[in-house]
């Protein structure tokens, strides 16, 4: 009986550790180099752009990001949600060779946090010099297509570990 209860407790403990929305296959390896804490914790972005984009602009932005990923031979990950009081745009362009780009906007129906702008950030965690052309390409495309939606951002950003 003790063994059965122990096995059940272990099963519940293991299953309780799974996130509600685990990252897609390959995301952690491509975007974080396999270890966020080692590769990206405390990193400062190479590029940071804040945008005020309405939801109706999101499909166009997604298409542009997919095109950049394809042309740059990096992986594209996308998640959008519209339920339970959350409307979300989250796109990542990543490479195991040291690139993590994320574009994120979350609108919570019951929170003042929804007023935060969409954030585009690019981090490099290895081979920094090889990503300079990619960063300039993203910067140029964003300026050409979205400059009128830029928000002045004076805050300094860095990736932090949360406990």
Secondary structure, 3 states (H helix, E strand, C coil): CHHHHHHHHHHHHHHHCCCCCCCCCCHHHHHHCCCHHHHCCCCECCEEEEECCCHHHHHHHHHHHHHHHHHHCCEEEEEEEEECCEEEEEEEEEECCCEEEEEEEEEECCCHHHHCCEEEEEEECCCHHHHHHHHHHHHHHHHHHHHHHEECCCCCCECCCCC
